[in-house]
């Protein structure tokens, strides 16, 4: 039976935070924090909670390339262990969330002057496939016939095209994967709340035995402005690029940052579909950049991927953010860089700033080269991909990682936490399906709802059965219904208009970005959630201002 996960759930959970001590408190509601709280909840015997300062996945975890991938480029850099782990985790996510994590063929294009020869990439691709148990149809192949390549992927440039290698990875809506992971944790007893900001560490209770120590933090309900304290036997920071913000308030902070910002910013553009127009069998593209080579820098690779609603996702950059983490947005140079590369690959398309549907930016949590965390790590399980460590004051930090390997990172962390808490350890996250992986339905619309909401489909149907007007579309150009907006509030803890338009439905990633229909949607939400006219107007203006700000350099 579907479980309520609403503003009322949030209010109850905040009361629990105020009054009941936890075993583990996770700070950060991105994909890494979500994976961690889910593992804690499924393990049993651990009272765990999670707070997120904004909406779930509102940072890097909703600003990725939308891929669950094995990291073929890391193979070219000879990081075989990372690729093995990534390939394994991709298979696990496909198994536990088949409706969210879907296979996608990727054509790795090889043009004259690229840094790797086609034959070498073909051999690497063959080895890449050997690192996982892929289906027979996912075997990598090389294609040298330019006409055949164009037939598969669309009207790409064939001048100097030597061929391509076909790889298989998976595509995913990163925000929905994060949300589904958190909802599964909630269903198994985790105490979860968004819009609760960590403020500072409060002096902890001193005991002779570290296992009996109780930590306290000061937190703020961002919605109401109320401040309160949360107690836990262990606190884990899973705050991604914000990790150093938490570390600077750690009682044992030594003045040394653990993350770096160089090449940490990634920008993506959403354009009208560049490749084949059909969504069935659409290919993604990987290509080495030309602008970097012209500037005498090592060529990078960019992706041009099929997105929802006949869009293409183009990205990503590797630049140093000049703004604060909460204020990262695409710069004019980054937009021009991605547009230029996309235009080069699709010369028959007319691509310019006017054709951009949306643009977004995120910051990667890159571990500092000196790995200063090592110097005081009490427990160190380290890989090239991530670092899990503990400060002298006993606060745990999860550094690095990526969407694909978040589950593995959580498993390693809970192994340590279970030992510390002296509870039996049984990791179930590799086999237990996510809630959104459940459900069957017939008909195109029902199938769409099941794929997107899993068991939430039955709640949406219940809403419509009780009020037929909820079956009406939000707008004729998109498939979303009013019942889905209602479900985003009842079953997905959406608090603001932006939560719904940008992350729950991705209407903000479609032509117009929902700006024109924002008043209509806000009015509907206001009627259902008892928003007054002032709140409705503020929600609309806040969303419109967010879109204007994000598109400032577009």
C-alpha distance (Angstrom), angle and dihedral (degrees) to the residues before:
residue distance angle dihedral
X1 . . .
X2 3.83 . .
X3 3.80 114.2 .
X4 3.78 123.4 -137.5
X5 3.81 112.7 -112.4
X6 3.78 103.2 174.0
X7 3.78 145.4 126.3
X8 3.82 86.1 -76.8
X9 3.80 90.1 54.4
X10 3.77 88.1 50.3
X11 3.82 92.2 51.6
X12 3.81 91.9 50.4
X13 3.79 91.3 48.3
X14 3.79 92.5 50.9
X15 3.81 88.5 54.5
X16 3.81 88.7 52.9
X17 3.80 90.3 50.3
X18 3.81 89.1 53.9
X19 3.79 97.0 48.6
X20 3.79 111.7 24.6
X21 3.82 127.0 60.3
X22 3.80 117.0 -130.0
X23 3.75 133.0 -144.6
X24 3.82 91.7 -137.8
X25 3.79 132.0 12.5
X26 3.81 116.7 -164.6
X27 3.79 116.8 -157.6
X28 3.81 111.4 -155.1
X29 3.80 132.6 49.6
X30 3.79 100.8 -150.1
X31 3.80 123.1 110.7
X32 3.83 94.5 -76.3
X33 3.80 93.6 50.9
X34 3.80 90.2 43.5
X35 3.79 91.8 52.7
X36 3.79 90.9 48.2
X37 3.81 96.7 50.1
X38 3.82 90.2 46.3
X39 3.80 92.0 53.3
X40 3.82 90.7 47.6
X41 3.81 91.6 50.0
X42 3.80 95.3 46.3
X43 3.80 92.3 47.3
X44 3.78 93.1 63.9
X45 3.78 127.8 -147.5
X46 3.82 93.5 65.8
X47 3.80 124.6 99.6
X48 3.79 102.1 -147.9
X49 3.78 136.0 174.7
X50 3.81 137.4 -176.2
X51 3.77 133.1 -156.2
X52 3.81 128.4 -168.9
X53 3.81 123.1 -166.8
X54 3.80 93.4 -142.4
X55 3.77 133.8 9.2
X56 3.77 118.7 -39.3
X57 3.83 111.4 -82.8
X58 3.79 90.5 3.8
X59 3.81 92.6 138.6
X60 3.79 130.2 43.9
X61 3.81 92.8 -25.0
X62 3.80 92.2 71.7
X63 3.82 95.2 38.7
X64 3.80 103.1 63.4
X65 3.80 131.8 112.2
X66 3.82 87.4 -94.2
X67 3.80 91.5 -115.5
X68 3.78 135.1 132.0
X69 3.75 96.9 -162.4
X70 3.76 142.6 165.2
X71 3.78 94.0 -129.2
X72 3.80 103.0 -113.9
X73 3.80 90.7 -180.0
X74 3.82 89.5 59.8
X75 3.79 87.6 58.3
X76 3.79 88.5 57.3
X77 3.81 85.4 54.5
X78 3.83 89.3 50.1
X79 3.80 94.9 -116.0
X80 3.81 91.9 140.5
X81 3.81 96.5 161.3
X82 3.80 92.8 56.9
X83 3.80 90.5 49.0
X84 3.81 91.9 49.7
X85 3.79 91.0 52.0
X86 3.79 92.6 45.8
X87 3.80 93.2 49.4
X88 3.78 90.8 49.6
X89 3.79 92.5 48.8
X90 3.79 91.6 48.2
X91 3.80 89.4 56.8
X92 3.80 91.4 48.8
X93 3.80 93.0 50.5
X94 3.78 91.1 48.0
X95 3.78 88.5 53.1
X96 3.80 98.5 46.8
X97 3.83 97.1 36.7
X98 3.83 107.8 26.2
X99 3.79 93.8 155.9
X100 3.80 92.5 54.4
X101 3.82 102.4 34.8
X102 3.78 107.6 54.9
X103 3.82 129.2 177.3
X104 3.77 116.7 -108.2
X105 3.81 129.3 -174.6
X106 3.79 114.4 -130.5
X107 3.79 123.8 -160.0
X108 3.79 110.9 -148.0
X109 3.80 101.9 -154.7
X110 3.78 121.2 -145.3
X111 3.81 118.3 -159.4
X112 3.77 128.9 178.1
X113 3.80 108.8 -82.0
X114 3.81 95.7 26.9
X115 3.83 114.2 139.4
X116 3.82 95.7 -113.2
X117 3.82 128.4 48.9
X118 3.79 118.7 -122.8
X119 3.82 92.8 -116.2
X120 3.79 91.4 53.2
X121 3.80 91.8 49.9
X122 3.79 90.0 48.7
X123 3.80 91.2 54.5
X124 3.80 91.0 46.8
X125 3.80 90.4 49.0
X126 3.81 91.3 51.4
X127 3.80 89.9 52.2
X128 3.81 89.1 45.5
X129 3.79 90.2 59.2
X130 3.78 92.0 46.6
X131 3.80 89.2 61.5
X132 3.80 92.4 69.5
X133 3.78 142.3 34.4
X134 3.77 96.8 -104.3
X135 3.76 124.3 173.3
X136 3.78 116.1 -99.8
X137 3.79 90.6 -108.4
X138 3.79 89.9 57.9
X139 3.79 95.5 64.8
X140 3.77 113.2 129.1
X141 3.79 118.4 -114.1
X142 3.79 135.5 179.8
X143 3.81 120.9 -129.1
X144 3.79 121.6 -164.6
X145 3.81 99.8 173.8
X146 3.81 107.3 98.4
X147 3.80 92.9 -159.5
X148 3.79 91.4 55.1
X149 3.79 90.8 48.5
X150 3.81 91.2 52.3
X151 3.79 89.9 48.5
X152 3.80 90.1 55.2
X153 3.79 102.8 40.7
X154 3.80 107.3 20.2
X155 3.83 137.7 -107.1
X156 3.80 100.3 -21.4
X157 3.80 125.2 159.5
X158 3.79 111.0 -86.3
X159 3.79 99.2 -177.5
X160 3.84 105.3 115.6
X161 3.83 90.3 -1.0
X162 3.80 107.6 148.4
X163 3.80 95.5 -178.2
X164 3.77 141.6 -81.9
X165 3.77 141.3 -103.3
X166 3.80 118.0 -134.1
X167 3.80 115.4 -137.1
X168 3.78 131.3 175.7
X169 3.78 125.6 -133.5
X170 3.80 132.5 142.7
X171 3.77 136.8 -100.0
X172 3.81 125.1 -143.5
X173 3.78 141.3 170.8
X174 3.81 95.7 -115.7
X175 3.82 95.2 -158.5
X176 3.80 92.6 52.1
X177 3.80 92.2 47.1
X178 3.80 88.9 52.8
X179 3.79 91.8 47.4
X180 3.82 93.5 47.4
X181 3.79 90.4 50.3
X182 3.81 91.3 51.5
X183 3.79 92.8 46.6
X184 3.78 90.7 52.5
X185 3.80 88.9 52.0
X186 3.82 89.8 49.7
X187 3.77 91.4 50.7
X188 3.81 89.7 54.8
X189 3.77 94.7 51.5
X190 3.81 106.9 -83.4
X191 3.81 116.9 143.9
X192 3.79 106.7 -130.7
X193 3.79 133.0 175.8
X194 3.79 134.9 168.3
X195 3.81 125.1 -152.1
X196 3.81 92.2 39.4
X197 3.81 111.2 126.3
X198 3.79 125.5 -151.8
X199 3.80 107.9 -131.1
X200 3.79 108.1 174.4
X201 3.76 147.3 -39.2
X202 3.79 114.5 -88.2
X203 3.79 119.2 -145.6
X204 3.79 106.1 -80.5
X205 3.78 126.8 -131.0
X206 3.78 110.0 -96.9
X207 3.80 119.2 -132.0
X208 3.76 133.9 165.1
X209 3.79 89.8 -122.8
X210 3.82 114.7 61.8
X211 3.81 90.1 -153.9
X212 3.82 90.0 64.5
X213 3.78 94.3 47.7
X214 3.79 115.5 120.5
X215 3.81 120.1 -151.8
X216 3.78 124.5 -155.0
X217 3.76 130.4 -162.8
X218 3.78 132.1 -170.9
X219 3.80 113.0 -124.3
X220 3.78 137.6 178.9
X221 3.79 131.2 -144.0
X222 3.81 98.1 -132.8
X223 3.81 91.6 -159.2
X224 3.81 98.4 53.4
X225 3.81 100.1 20.6
X226 3.81 91.2 -127.2
X227 3.80 116.7 146.8
X228 3.78 124.3 -148.6
X229 3.79 142.6 152.6
X230 3.81 131.0 -104.7
X231 3.81 122.8 -157.0
X232 3.80 125.7 -154.2
X233 3.79 139.2 159.2
X234 3.79 89.6 -130.9
X235 3.79 132.6 21.3
X236 3.80 121.8 -158.6
X237 3.79 123.9 -168.2
X238 3.80 111.3 -147.5
X239 3.76 94.6 163.4
X240 3.81 100.3 130.9
X241 3.82 112.0 -153.2
X242 3.83 88.6 4.0
X243 3.83 91.1 62.9
X244 3.78 94.0 104.0
X245 3.83 89.1 54.4
X246 3.81 88.1 62.4
X247 3.80 93.3 39.3
X248 3.83 91.6 55.1
X249 3.83 88.3 61.3
X250 3.81 94.2 46.4
X251 3.85 110.8 116.0
X252 3.81 87.7 -127.1
X253 3.83 96.5 49.4
X254 3.80 108.8 144.3
X255 3.79 99.7 -170.6
X256 3.81 95.2 -102.3
X257 3.83 117.7 119.9
X258 3.79 117.7 -139.2
X259 3.79 99.3 -158.2
X260 3.78 132.2 61.5
X261 3.78 129.4 -146.5
X262 3.80 100.1 -157.6
X263 3.84 108.7 115.0
X264 3.81 89.0 -5.2
X265 3.81 99.6 118.9
X266 3.79 118.5 89.1
X267 3.81 124.4 -169.8
X268 3.81 128.6 -166.7
X269 3.79 132.8 -171.7
X270 3.78 128.2 -153.8
X271 3.80 112.6 -144.9
X272 3.80 134.1 171.7
X273 3.80 108.4 -80.4
X274 3.80 107.8 -68.8
X275 3.80 99.0 -174.3
X276 3.79 130.3 41.2
X277 3.77 111.7 -16.9
X278 3.79 97.1 -137.3
X279 3.81 118.5 87.9
X280 3.81 91.8 -147.7
X281 3.78 110.1 92.0
X282 3.82 93.3 -6.5
X283 3.80 113.1 166.7
X284 3.75 129.3 -138.0
X285 3.80 120.9 -141.2
X286 3.79 132.7 -138.0
X287 3.77 117.6 -167.3
X288 3.77 137.2 169.8
X289 3.80 112.6 -115.7
X290 3.78 122.3 -111.7
X291 3.80 100.0 -163.9
X292 3.80 91.3 63.7
X293 3.77 90.7 52.8
X294 3.81 91.0 49.3
X295 3.80 88.5 52.6
X296 3.80 89.4 50.6
X297 3.79 93.3 -111.3
X298 3.79 126.6 128.5
X299 3.82 108.3 -85.9
X300 3.79 114.9 -108.3
X301 3.76 127.5 -157.7
X302 3.78 125.1 -115.2
X303 3.78 129.6 -166.7
X304 3.79 127.6 -133.1
X305 3.78 104.1 -167.2
X306 3.80 134.3 178.5
X307 3.80 109.5 -108.3
X308 3.78 132.0 -169.6
X309 3.81 122.3 -75.3
X310 3.82 95.1 26.5
X311 3.79 96.1 -57.6
X312 3.79 134.9 133.0
X313 3.81 124.0 -138.9
X314 3.81 112.2 -143.8
X315 3.79 120.3 -168.7
X316 2.83 174.6 -114.1
X317 3.80 135.5 -29.2
X318 3.80 128.8 -173.5
X319 3.79 106.5 -148.1
X320 3.78 137.5 139.2
X321 3.81 112.5 -101.4
X322 3.79 114.2 -125.2
X323 3.80 94.0 -169.3
X324 3.81 134.3 65.2
X325 3.80 116.7 -79.6
X326 3.79 93.6 -105.8
X327 3.80 90.3 51.4
X328 3.80 103.6 50.3
X329 3.79 113.0 136.1
X330 3.80 136.3 153.8
X331 3.79 114.5 -74.2
X332 3.80 123.1 -142.9
X333 3.82 90.8 -108.5
X334 3.80 93.0 50.9
X335 3.79 91.8 49.1
X336 3.81 91.3 49.0
X337 3.82 90.9 47.8
X338 3.81 94.2 54.3
X339 3.81 93.7 41.3
X340 3.80 90.7 51.6
X341 3.80 92.9 51.9
X342 3.80 92.9 46.1
X343 3.81 91.1 48.5
X344 3.80 90.4 50.5
X345 3.80 91.8 54.4
X346 3.82 93.6 42.7
X347 3.82 104.2 35.7
X348 3.80 92.7 164.5
X349 3.80 91.4 61.5
X350 3.78 121.7 82.6
X351 3.79 103.0 -132.1
X352 3.79 123.1 177.4
X353 3.79 139.4 128.4
X354 3.80 90.7 -73.6
X355 3.81 91.1 61.0
X356 3.82 94.3 53.7
X357 3.80 110.3 111.1
X358 3.80 96.4 -172.7
X359 3.79 140.8 -19.2
X360 3.77 131.3 -156.0
X361 3.80 140.4 176.1
X362 3.79 137.6 -156.2
X363 3.78 138.3 179.7
X364 3.80 122.7 -124.6
X365 3.82 118.9 -136.1
X366 3.80 95.8 -124.7
X367 3.80 115.9 -178.6
X368 3.81 114.7 -124.0
X369 3.78 113.6 -104.2
X370 3.80 92.7 -121.2
X371 3.83 89.3 55.6
X372 3.77 88.7 -146.0
X373 3.79 90.0 -179.2
X374 3.80 88.1 74.2
X375 3.76 92.1 68.9
X376 3.78 94.0 72.3
X377 3.78 102.7 18.8
X378 3.79 110.5 140.3
X379 3.74 90.3 -173.2
X380 3.75 119.7 23.7
X381 3.76 123.4 -175.4
X382 3.76 100.4 163.3
X383 3.77 136.3 178.3
X384 3.79 134.5 167.5
X385 3.80 85.7 -101.8
X386 3.79 103.6 50.7
X387 3.78 146.6 -2.0
X388 3.80 127.1 -141.7
X389 3.78 113.9 -168.0
X390 3.78 145.7 152.9
X391 3.79 127.9 -132.6
X392 3.81 123.3 -134.1
X393 3.81 88.4 -100.2
X394 3.81 89.7 58.0
X395 3.83 99.8 -108.1
X396 3.81 112.6 140.3
X397 3.81 122.1 -138.1
X398 3.78 130.0 -164.2
X399 3.79 111.1 -155.0
X400 3.77 131.4 -173.4
X401 3.77 119.8 -11.3
X402 3.77 128.6 131.0
X403 3.76 139.1 -126.4
X404 3.81 93.8 -92.1
X405 3.80 95.6 55.2
X406 3.82 99.8 35.4
X407 3.81 93.0 110.1
X408 3.81 92.7 53.4
X409 3.80 90.0 48.4
X410 3.79 90.1 52.3
X411 3.81 92.7 48.1
X412 3.81 92.0 53.8
X413 3.80 91.2 47.9
X414 3.82 95.4 49.0
X415 3.80 90.1 48.1
X416 3.79 86.7 64.6
X417 3.81 95.4 40.0
X418 3.81 93.3 51.0
X419 3.79 90.1 51.9
X420 3.80 91.5 48.1
X421 3.82 91.9 48.4
X422 3.80 91.4 43.7
X423 3.81 94.9 -127.6
X424 3.82 127.7 136.1
X425 3.79 112.9 -90.1
X426 3.79 121.9 -136.7
X427 3.80 115.4 155.6
X428 3.81 108.5 -152.7
X429 3.79 101.3 166.3
X430 3.82 96.1 99.3
X431 3.81 93.2 59.7
X432 3.79 107.3 25.2
X433 3.83 109.1 91.8
X434 3.78 121.4 -129.3
X435 3.78 116.5 -111.3
X436 3.78 91.6 -111.1
X437 3.80 89.9 60.1
X438 3.82 91.2 67.9
X439 3.78 127.4 89.5
X440 3.77 146.0 63.3
X441 3.79 130.0 -142.8
X442 3.79 141.0 160.8
X443 3.77 125.4 -129.7
X444 3.78 130.6 45.4
X445 3.82 96.6 -91.2
X446 3.80 94.0 45.3
X447 3.80 90.3 47.4
X448 3.81 90.5 51.5
X449 3.79 91.3 52.1
X450 3.80 93.9 47.2
X451 3.80 92.1 49.0
X452 3.78 90.9 50.5
X453 3.80 102.4 37.2
X454 3.80 106.7 18.6
X455 3.78 109.1 -165.0
X456 3.81 88.6 3.8
X457 3.80 85.8 77.0
X458 3.82 89.7 81.3
X459 3.81 91.4 54.1
X460 3.80 91.5 50.0
X461 3.79 89.4 50.4
X462 3.81 89.6 49.2
X463 3.80 90.8 52.9
X464 3.81 90.2 51.9
X465 3.80 92.8 46.3
X466 3.80 89.7 54.9
X467 3.82 94.3 43.9
X468 3.80 118.5 19.5
X469 3.81 92.2 -164.2
X470 3.82 88.7 71.0
X471 3.80 88.8 71.8
X472 3.81 89.0 67.9
X473 3.82 114.8 110.7
X474 3.76 118.5 -110.7
X475 3.80 87.3 -131.0
X476 3.78 131.5 -5.7
X477 3.81 92.3 -119.3
X478 3.82 95.0 59.6
X479 3.81 133.1 50.9
X480 3.83 97.6 -130.8
X481 3.80 118.0 117.1
X482 3.78 132.0 -154.8
X483 3.80 88.2 -109.7
X484 3.80 89.0 62.4
X485 3.80 90.8 53.9
X486 3.78 89.2 51.4
X487 3.79 91.1 48.1
X488 3.82 91.2 51.2
X489 3.80 87.1 62.5
X490 3.83 98.1 38.8
X491 3.79 100.2 38.6
X492 3.82 106.4 20.2
X493 3.83 105.0 41.6
X494 3.81 94.2 -120.0
X495 3.80 107.5 172.5
X496 3.81 105.3 174.1
X497 3.78 138.9 36.0
X498 3.80 89.2 -110.4
X499 3.82 90.7 54.9
X500 3.79 88.9 59.2
X501 3.80 100.7 39.1
X502 3.82 98.8 40.1
X503 3.82 105.2 32.8
X504 3.83 113.4 10.3
X505 3.82 98.0 47.4
X506 3.84 103.5 8.3
X507 3.81 89.0 -136.0
X508 3.79 83.8 141.7
X509 3.80 87.4 65.8
X510 3.81 93.8 58.9
X511 3.83 130.3 83.1
X512 3.79 108.6 -66.3
X513 3.82 89.9 17.2
X514 3.80 90.4 -121.2
X515 3.79 93.0 -73.6
X516 3.82 93.3 127.4
X517 3.81 95.0 48.2
X518 3.81 96.0 39.4
X519 3.85 93.7 97.9
X520 3.82 91.6 51.3
X521 3.79 92.9 48.5
X522 3.82 93.0 44.4
X523 3.81 90.3 50.9
X524 3.81 90.6 52.1
X525 3.80 92.4 47.2
X526 3.78 90.3 46.8
X527 3.78 91.9 55.0
X528 3.80 91.9 49.6
X529 3.82 97.0 41.4
X530 3.81 101.0 37.2
X531 3.80 95.5 -111.5
X532 3.79 113.2 165.1
X533 3.80 122.8 -134.2
X534 3.80 91.9 -94.8
X535 3.81 91.9 54.4
X536 3.83 91.8 46.4
X537 3.81 92.7 51.4
X538 3.80 91.7 45.4
X539 3.80 92.7 51.2
X540 3.81 91.3 52.5
X541 3.78 94.3 46.5
X542 3.82 92.7 45.7
X543 3.80 91.2 52.5
X544 3.80 94.2 45.8
X545 3.80 91.1 48.0
X546 3.81 89.9 49.7
X547 3.81 90.9 54.2
X548 3.81 92.4 45.2
X549 3.80 90.4 50.3
X550 3.80 94.1 46.0
X551 3.81 91.7 50.0
X552 3.81 95.1 44.0
X553 3.82 93.2 115.3
X554 3.80 96.8 35.6
